[in-house]
Amino acid sequence: MEGHFEQAAADIKTYGKDLSNEELLTLYSLYKQATVGDCNTERPGMLDLKGKAKWDAWNGVKGKSQVDAKKEYVQTVLKYLPDDVKAKYN
């Protein structure tokens, strides 16, 4: 699983350039949960809209295990990859 997680993180940098903000926030939250665990920072201030959105997304997956977050991250990334790249994950 760890290898697939690292590969997915690398692949999404190449193939995820056209993702919506919502899709990017989902991936961000799962990545942070997988690598750090539950959100461990205070919510950013009112003027930091981007920071608040990222914090809210990460805090939204609070309680999900790091292993489950890695699995969900890989599954989510696979939705956005071309078929020939997906083949590496089998």
C-alpha positions, 0 to 999 in steps of 0.5 A: 500500500505504501508504494501505491500511495507514494506513486499516487502522490507523484502521479497526481502532480502530473495528471491532476492539473485540471482538477476542481478546487473541491477535488483538490481539497478532497485529495489534500484532506486525505493526504494530510490524514494519511501522512499526519493523522487528525488535524492538529492545528488551529483553524486559520483566521477569517481572512485566510480563505484558502487556509480555512478551506484546507483546514475544514477539508482535513478536519472533515476526515478526522478519525479516519485511520491513516491506513484507510486514508491512504487507501481512499487517497489511492482510489481517488487518484485513480479516478483522474489517471489515464488508463495506461498509468492506472495499469501500474497499480495492478 
